[in-house]
Amino acid sequence: MSETTSETAYEGIRSLRERAAALDAVDPLAARRDLFALDDGVVYLDGNSLGALPAHVPARVADVVQRQWGELRIRSWTESGWWTAPERIGDRIAPLVGAAPGQVVVADSTSVNVFKAVVAGVRLVGDPRRTDVVVDATTFPTDGYVAESAARLTGHRIVPVDPADPAALRAALGPTTAVVLLNHVDFRSGRLHDLPALTAAVHDAGAVVVWDLCHSAGALPVGLDAHGVDLAVGCTYKYLNGGPGSPAFLYVAEHHQAAFDSPLPGWNSHADPFAMSRDYAAVDGARRGRVGTPDILSMLALEAALDVWEGVTIEDVRAKSLALTDFFLRCVAEYAGGSSVTSVTPAEHAARGSQVALRCGQAPAVMDRLIAHGVVGDLRRPDLLRFGFAPLYVRYADAERAAAVLAEVLTEARA
């Protein structure tokens, strides 16, 4: 803090730092931090873009490269379980998103899986009178691009609606709605949308819903099975810590699997792939979401990374996520309450994901200074500072320090 900081302010800092230490001391997830490769001098709050590296993953990847590929070579497709990795790893992700086994397959990128899901959703509906694909108007751009292309290919039209306005979404639904593509958590603001209620509204309209879980998988309970979700996609390199570009996942509800018609049939989703038949016959189950040869190196890095979830419940993760973001917002209000930052992340828990977004007129320069001071977040132009709270490794002390450094940086910016 600056030399002009008042004695009262120092008391507030001491109080919040003591509170952070007390919270860390009783945190049931505190020991999980030791499983990650992190620097004590750096506060890493960008797990909503790229999760931290689990410390054991490099050795596991080295084994994949040196022994499985280098020694066993082609035998590893069977002896090392390469061939079954997409569904095996999918079954490990399934509990984190509230799905029973056999409904999640790991394959391709989020973008490719969005395309599969939207087109397959249109085919599941199979009604030419249903001509609309309703899309989250605030969605991550790629989802919008893919949905527009899928709509053109299937002869549908795009209807953009903001899911933060449930009344507007319900008004857009009707007898012409085929598929609705929504983000569970808004990537800019961190707003959590009401998956159970919106899924029910889509079903009441006779349509199929596709949820993008990129900013919720591994951060909060999703309840895909419990809430009757049809299809869902998500990435694995954020809160699931799978590494840069790690493969995404596709969820196909069990009751849709027999009719799931992927627009990208490949030999990996053939019922008898090694028959090399000229005619396509789809395999049973969520494996229909597979296309081509799995990217084994990143696939198995992800599998190793998921070890950090052993013995962890997503409910405990959610409880800490909310407590962390509450505490960070409290610290920001205490340290930088008179500054030029305002939170755009909902205060109410039911509408908050696991990130906090602060509006700041000098966001790019401020984030550069934060990173230089050892607080790593990110930004979305033109004016949003984003801080992601990954409960497996972020401490309350990290939240307090980030807020204190932010206040210092903002003071420097005004000077």
C-alpha positions as a printed NumPy array, in Angstrom:
array([[  0.   ,   0.   ,   0.   ],
       [  1.1  ,   3.603,  -0.454],
       [  2.816,   5.694,   2.245],
       [ -0.334,   7.812,   2.583],
       [ -2.445,   4.861,   3.695],
       [ -4.216,   5.782,   6.927],
       [ -3.87 ,   3.931,  10.216],
       [ -7.533,   2.937,   9.901],
       [ -6.809,   1.401,   6.512],
       [ -3.912,  -0.577,   7.967],
       [ -6.239,  -1.904,  10.655],
       [ -8.663,  -3.006,   7.953],
       [ -5.876,  -4.757,   6.064],
       [ -4.681,  -6.532,   9.198],
       [ -8.227,  -7.613,   9.988],
       [ -8.866,  -9.059,   6.53 ],
       [ -5.474, -10.746,   6.388],
       [ -6.151, -12.359,   9.736],
       [ -9.563, -13.411,   8.484],
       [ -7.978, -14.943,   5.369],
       [ -5.499, -16.886,   7.473],
       [ -8.289, -18.169,   9.702],
       [-10.362, -19.277,   6.704],
       [ -7.397, -21.023,   5.098],
       [ -6.681, -22.819,   8.368],
       [-10.089, -24.528,   8.364],
       [-10.492, -24.959,   4.595],
       [-11.266, -28.649,   3.892],
       [ -9.744, -28.288,   0.418],
       [ -6.559, -26.537,   1.556],
       [ -4.323, -29.598,   1.091],
       [ -5.313, -29.84 ,  -2.583],
       [ -3.128, -26.845,  -3.372],
       [ -0.056, -28.969,  -2.709],
       [ -0.999, -31.12 ,  -5.704],
       [ -0.361, -28.233,  -8.124],
       [  2.774, -26.611,  -9.516],
       [  2.381, -23.075,  -8.165],
       [  4.754, -20.308,  -7.091],
       [  4.2  , -18.944,  -3.599],
       [  5.088, -15.478,  -4.843],
       [  2.35 , -15.428,  -7.477],
       [ -1.423, -15.257,  -7.054],
       [ -2.891, -17.197,  -9.958],
       [ -6.485, -16.15 , -10.658],
       [ -6.731, -17.189, -14.292],
       [ -7.931, -20.758, -13.866],
       [-11.09 , -19.748, -15.709],
       [ -8.881, -19.532, -18.82 ],
       [ -6.159, -22.096, -18.129],
       [ -6.097, -24.25 , -15.034],
       [ -2.862, -24.693, -13.1  ],
       [ -0.657, -27.705, -13.781],
       [ -1.147, -30.664, -11.422],
       [  2.384, -31.434, -10.257],
       [  2.306, -35.141, -11.138],
       [  1.228, -34.683, -14.764],
       [  4.701, -34.171, -16.341],
       [  5.899, -37.563, -15.101],
       [  2.732, -39.245, -16.352],
       [  3.069, -37.613, -19.765],
       [  6.723, -38.637, -19.884],
       [  5.631, -42.232, -19.334],
       [  3.121, -41.945, -22.175],
       [  5.826, -40.619, -24.496],
       [  8.778, -42.74 , -23.43 ],
       [  7.23 , -46.086, -22.512],
       [  3.783, -46.284, -24.09 ],
       [  4.753, -44.634, -27.368],
       [  8.525, -45.191, -27.33 ],
       [  8.561, -48.83 , -26.239],
       [  5.12 , -50.37 , -26.639],
       [  4.336, -48.303, -29.713],
       [  1.275, -49.65 , -31.589],
       [  0.57 , -52.121, -28.786],
       [ -0.458, -49.229, -26.547],
       [ -3.767, -48.874, -28.355],
       [ -4.815, -52.01 , -26.488],
       [ -2.239, -52.652, -23.753],
       [ -2.196, -49.037, -22.502],
       [ -5.893, -48.448, -23.112],
       [ -5.499, -45.718, -25.709],
       [ -8.487, -46.885, -27.728],
       [-10.965, -46.647, -24.844],
       [ -9.581, -43.396, -23.403],
       [-12.35 , -41.078, -24.715],
       [-15.169, -42.877, -22.905],
       [-13.032, -43.898, -19.907],
       [-12.05 , -40.284, -19.234],
       [-15.603, -39.183, -19.986],
       [-16.807, -41.411, -17.165],
       [-14.363, -39.667, -14.817],
       [-15.708, -36.249, -15.794],
       [-19.333, -37.378, -15.583],
       [-19.727, -37.096, -11.761],
       [-18.392, -33.53 , -11.876],
       [-21.246, -32.504, -14.184],
       [-23.926, -34.68 , -12.63 ],
       [-24.053, -37.449, -15.228],
       [-24.248, -41.21 , -14.874],
       [-21.603, -43.331, -16.637],
       [-21.869, -43.896, -20.363],
       [-23.093, -40.413, -21.292],
       [-19.891, -38.376, -21.609],
       [-17.212, -38.847, -24.245],
       [-13.987, -36.838, -24.494],
       [-13.153, -35.838, -28.052],
       [-12.209, -32.961, -30.301],
       [-12.589, -29.292, -29.266],
       [-15.501, -27.453, -27.708],
       [-16.222, -25.795, -31.036],
       [-16.428, -29.116, -32.893],
       [-18.661, -30.547, -30.179],
       [-20.966, -27.511, -30.322],
       [-21.389, -28.178, -34.039],
       [-22.128, -31.854, -33.428],
       [-24.624, -31.04 , -30.69 ],
       [-26.549, -28.307, -32.52 ],
       [-26.92 , -30.28 , -35.749],
       [-27.702, -33.499, -33.884],
       [-30.258, -31.562, -31.823],
       [-32.016, -30.414, -34.987],
       [-32.062, -34.02 , -36.186],
       [-33.412, -35.243, -32.845],
       [-36.344, -32.843, -33.163],
       [-36.888, -33.858, -36.776],
       [-39.758, -31.443, -37.376],
       [-39.499, -29.219, -40.487],
       [-41.916, -26.763, -38.9  ],
       [-39.369, -26.06 , -36.193],
       [-37.097, -23.662, -38.048],
       [-35.395, -21.719, -35.245],
       [-32.121, -22.189, -33.403],
       [-32.195, -19.936, -30.346],
       [-28.723, -18.818, -29.316],
       [-27.378, -17.033, -26.257],
       [-26.847, -13.475, -27.534],
       [-23.991, -12.968, -25.041],
       [-22.28 , -16.253, -25.901],
       [-18.595, -16.817, -26.416],
       [-18.126, -15.787, -30.064],
       [-17.17 , -19.231, -31.387],
       [-20.442, -20.734, -30.172],
       [-22.275, -18.094, -32.161],
       [-20.169, -18.636, -35.272],
       [-20.669, -22.397, -35.13 ],
       [-24.393, -22.112, -34.468],
       [-24.837, -19.758, -37.423],
       [-23.035, -22.184, -39.713],
       [-25.04 , -25.135, -38.368],
       [-28.247, -23.177, -38.949],
       [-27.291, -22.425, -42.557],
       [-26.419, -26.049, -43.206],
       [-29.72 , -27.296, -41.799],
       [-31.933, -24.573, -43.281],
       [-32.695, -22.948, -39.926],
       [-32.529, -19.374, -38.729],
       [-30.726, -17.956, -35.692],
       [-32.733, -16.228, -32.954],
       [-30.431, -14.449, -30.455],
       [-31.739, -14.019, -26.892],
       [-30.056, -12.951, -23.647],
       [-30.558, -15.733, -21.049],
       [-30.066, -13.16 , -18.288],
       [-33.608, -12.088, -19.225],
       [-35.602, -15.306, -18.683],
       [-38.844, -13.631, -19.751],
       [-37.335, -12.698, -23.115],
       [-36.036, -16.232, -23.566],
       [-39.419, -17.75 , -22.806],
       [-41.045, -15.319, -25.221],
       [-38.668, -16.481, -27.968],
       [-39.627, -20.119, -27.476],
       [-42.526, -21.631, -29.339],
       [-43.702, -24.063, -31.985],
       [-40.927, -22.985, -34.394],
       [-38.08 , -23.587, -31.897],
       [-35.893, -26.605, -32.633],
       [-32.722, -26.179, -30.567],
       [-31.603, -23.753, -27.866],
       [-27.85 , -23.23 , -27.261],
       [-27.012, -21.581, -23.939],
       [-23.934, -20.875, -21.829],
       [-24.182, -21.981, -18.212],
       [-21.879, -19.16 , -17.055],
       [-21.318, -15.935, -18.979],
       [-17.626, -15.744, -19.864],
       [-17.486, -11.97 , -19.431],
       [-19.489, -11.252, -16.289],
       [-19.397, -14.602, -14.493],
       [-23.211, -14.655, -14.317],
       [-24.624, -18.13 , -13.697],
       [-27.768, -18.834, -15.67 ],
       [-30.621, -20.879, -14.259],
       [-30.034, -24.243, -15.938],
       [-32.936, -26.109, -14.311],
       [-35.562, -23.459, -15.062],
       [-34.34 , -22.675, -18.575],
       [-34.054, -26.349, -19.467],
       [-37.639, -26.868, -18.323],
       [-38.801, -23.893, -20.394],
       [-37.097, -25.262, -23.514],
       [-38.711, -28.663, -22.978],
       [-42.116, -27.064, -22.416],
       [-41.715, -25.557, -25.884],
       [-40.965, -28.987, -27.34 ],
       [-37.36 , -28.147, -28.189],
       [-33.921, -29.595, -27.416],
       [-31.419, -27.736, -25.22 ],
       [-27.629, -27.699, -25.585],
       [-25.64 , -26.289, -22.667],
       [-22.066, -24.995, -22.923],
       [-20.401, -25.83 , -19.596],
       [-16.951, -24.377, -20.262],
       [-17.108, -21.991, -17.3  ],
       [-18.971, -24.265, -14.895],
       [-17.554, -27.793, -15.266],
       [-15.326, -28.342, -12.255],
       [-16.461, -25.156, -10.533],
       [-20.027, -25.868,  -9.452],
       [-22.744, -28.539,  -9.541],
       [-24.396, -28.848, -12.957],
       [-26.866, -31.709, -12.547],
       [-27.202, -32.738, -16.186],
       [-29.155, -35.919, -15.429],
       [-31.189, -34.457, -12.584],
       [-32.418, -31.564, -14.702],
       [-33.07 , -33.534, -17.875],
       [-30.523, -31.804, -20.092],
       [-30.461, -33.175, -23.637],
       [-26.946, -32.354, -24.824],
       [-23.983, -30.51 , -23.345],
       [-20.409, -29.633, -24.238],
       [-17.499, -28.316, -22.252],
       [-13.766, -27.737, -22.265],
       [-11.317, -29.391, -19.886],
       [ -8.46 , -26.879, -19.687],
       [-10.117, -24.431, -17.274],
       [-11.357, -25.714, -13.916],
       [-10.567, -29.321, -14.876],
       [ -6.852, -28.437, -15.332],
       [ -6.339, -30.614, -18.399],
       [ -3.709, -28.386, -20.001],
       [ -3.65 , -26.021, -22.991],
       [ -5.829, -27.341, -25.794],
       [ -6.85 , -30.46 , -23.899],
       [ -9.772, -32.223, -25.597],
       [-13.331, -31.199, -24.821],
       [-16.264, -33.379, -23.806],
       [-19.708, -34.101, -25.185],
       [-22.687, -35.244, -23.098],
       [-25.512, -37.152, -24.76 ],
       [-28.403, -38.013, -22.43 ],
       [-28.999, -41.747, -22.36 ],
       [-32.536, -41.495, -23.705],
       [-31.254, -39.651, -26.8  ],
       [-28.342, -41.941, -27.612],
       [-30.159, -44.353, -29.906],
       [-31.349, -41.45 , -32.074],
       [-28.234, -39.27 , -31.783],
       [-27.132, -38.655, -35.377],
       [-23.759, -36.93 , -35.445],
       [-23.09 , -34.679, -38.437],
       [-19.452, -35.801, -38.25 ],
       [-19.466, -39.609, -38.481],
       [-15.967, -41.032, -38.403],
       [-14.297, -44.388, -38.223],
       [-13.895, -44.01 , -34.448],
       [-17.667, -43.894, -34.003],
       [-18.33 , -46.852, -36.297],
       [-19.827, -49.961, -34.727],
       [-16.959, -52.   , -36.209],
       [-14.186, -49.515, -36.952],
       [-11.61 , -52.03 , -38.092],
       [-13.956, -53.583, -40.631],
       [-13.12 , -50.53 , -42.749],
       [-16.594, -50.725, -44.254],
       [-17.692, -48.248, -46.902],
       [-21.074, -48.058, -45.164],
       [-21.409, -46.242, -41.853],
       [-23.089, -47.957, -38.898],
       [-23.005, -45.952, -35.676],
       [-21.731, -47.485, -32.458],
       [-24.068, -47.523, -29.466],
       [-24.022, -44.895, -26.742],
       [-22.204, -41.599, -26.329],
       [-19.296, -43.033, -28.32 ],
       [-21.241, -41.809, -31.337],
       [-19.686, -38.45 , -30.459],
       [-16.246, -39.709, -31.456],
       [-14.953, -38.903, -34.935],
       [-11.308, -39.568, -35.725],
       [ -8.22 , -40.859, -33.954],
       [ -7.968, -39.471, -30.399],
       [ -5.158, -37.008, -29.629],
       [ -3.545, -39.353, -27.145],
       [ -0.864, -37.11 , -25.621],
       [ -3.269, -34.39 , -24.513],
       [ -5.986, -36.944, -23.778],
       [ -3.816, -38.814, -21.293],
       [ -2.465, -35.6  , -19.774],
       [ -6.089, -34.765, -19.002],
       [ -6.665, -38.2  , -17.528],
       [ -3.696, -37.734, -15.21 ],
       [ -4.865, -34.234, -14.235],
       [ -8.237, -35.585, -13.116],
       [ -6.484, -37.434, -10.287],
       [ -6.619, -34.223,  -8.223],
       [-10.395, -34.712,  -7.967],
       [-10.17 , -38.019,  -6.135],
       [-12.08 , -37.716,  -2.861],
       [-13.448, -34.245,  -3.691],
       [-17.143, -33.454,  -3.989],
       [-18.344, -30.764,  -6.349],
       [-20.559, -29.474,  -3.528],
       [-17.479, -28.726,  -1.398],
       [-15.9  , -27.003,  -4.387],
       [-18.991, -24.847,  -4.851],
       [-19.109, -23.904,  -1.178],
       [-15.513, -22.709,  -1.272],
       [-16.027, -20.957,  -4.614],
       [-18.834, -18.857,  -3.19 ],
       [-16.935, -18.15 ,   0.014],
       [-13.815, -17.137,  -1.943],
       [-15.651, -14.804,  -4.292],
       [-17.62 , -13.311,  -1.39 ],
       [-14.368, -12.671,   0.472],
       [-12.658, -11.182,  -2.583],
       [-15.566,  -8.802,  -3.182],
       [-15.455,  -7.81 ,   0.476],
       [-11.721,  -7.109,   0.241],
       [-12.161,  -5.091,  -2.952],
       [-14.889,  -3.021,  -1.289],
       [-12.66 ,  -2.448,   1.757],
       [ -9.446,  -1.632,  -0.099],
       [-10.647,  -0.088,  -3.358],
       [-14.188,   0.948,  -2.554],
       [-13.616,   4.559,  -3.533],
       [-11.871,   3.72 ,  -6.787],
       [-13.077,   3.395, -10.347],
       [-13.858,  -0.351, -10.283],
       [-17.331,  -1.834, -10.001],
       [-18.348,  -5.463,  -9.994],
       [-20.515,  -6.701, -12.855],
       [-20.705, -10.181, -11.343],
       [-24.014, -10.828,  -9.568],
       [-23.892, -10.55 ,  -5.786],
       [-26.493, -13.27 ,  -5.284],
       [-25.041, -16.753,  -5.051],
       [-27.668, -18.349,  -7.284],
       [-26.516, -16.182, -10.182],
       [-22.736, -16.315,  -9.69 ],
       [-20.226, -18.67 , -11.25 ],
       [-16.65 , -18.916,  -9.966],
       [-15.199, -15.715, -11.344],
       [-15.468, -12.042, -10.492],
       [-15.469,  -9.44 , -13.249],
       [-14.711,  -5.827, -12.365],
       [-15.415,  -2.938, -14.72 ],
       [-12.412,  -0.645, -14.936],
       [-11.846,   2.169, -17.405],
       [ -8.133,   1.374, -17.706],
       [ -8.501,  -2.405, -17.662],
       [ -5.62 ,  -3.352, -20.033],
       [ -3.068,  -1.16 , -18.245],
       [ -4.324,  -2.188, -14.813],
       [ -4.087,  -5.896, -15.625],
       [ -0.575,  -5.428, -16.968],
       [  0.41 ,  -3.8  , -13.667],
       [ -1.309,  -6.499, -11.624],
       [  0.606,  -9.208, -13.455],
       [  3.847,  -7.286, -12.941],
       [  3.034,  -7.285,  -9.207],
       [  2.449, -11.044,  -9.19 ],
       [ -1.355, -11.146,  -9.435],
       [ -2.352, -12.984, -12.61 ],
       [ -5.873, -12.495, -13.893],
       [ -7.012, -11.58 , -17.371],
       [ -9.297,  -9.117, -19.133],
       [-11.971,  -8.801, -21.733],
       [-11.765,  -5.62 , -23.74 ],
       [-12.645,  -2.914, -23.44 ],
       [-13.045,  -2.602, -19.681],
       [-13.407,  -5.872, -17.751],
       [-10.857,  -7.312, -15.327],
       [-11.553, -11.031, -14.785],
       [-10.456, -13.033, -11.761],
       [-11.12 , -16.78 , -11.747],
       [-11.293, -18.624,  -8.435],
       [-10.358, -22.306,  -8.775],
       [-11.173, -23.688,  -5.317],
       [ -8.755, -26.623,  -5.48 ],
       [ -5.743, -24.322,  -5.315],
       [ -6.778, -20.707,  -4.665],
       [ -6.467, -19.599,  -1.035],
       [ -8.317, -16.905,   0.874],
       [ -4.918, -15.276,   1.357],
       [ -4.654, -15.093,  -2.445],
       [ -8.   , -13.301,  -2.643],
       [ -6.931, -10.787,   0.   ],
       [ -3.57 , -10.119,  -1.612],
       [ -5.128,  -9.694,  -5.05 ],
       [ -7.547,  -7.082,  -3.718],
       [ -4.766,  -5.235,  -1.861],
       [ -2.522,  -5.149,  -4.933],
       [ -5.455,  -4.036,  -7.08 ],
       [ -6.068,  -1.101,  -4.739],
       [ -2.385,  -0.17 ,  -4.932],
       [ -2.331,  -0.359,  -8.72 ],
       [ -5.464,   1.777,  -8.984],
       [ -3.914,   4.354,  -6.68 ],
       [ -0.804,   4.437,  -8.886],
       [ -2.994,   4.842, -11.983],
       [ -4.695,   7.896, -10.492],
       [ -1.441,   9.517,  -9.419]])
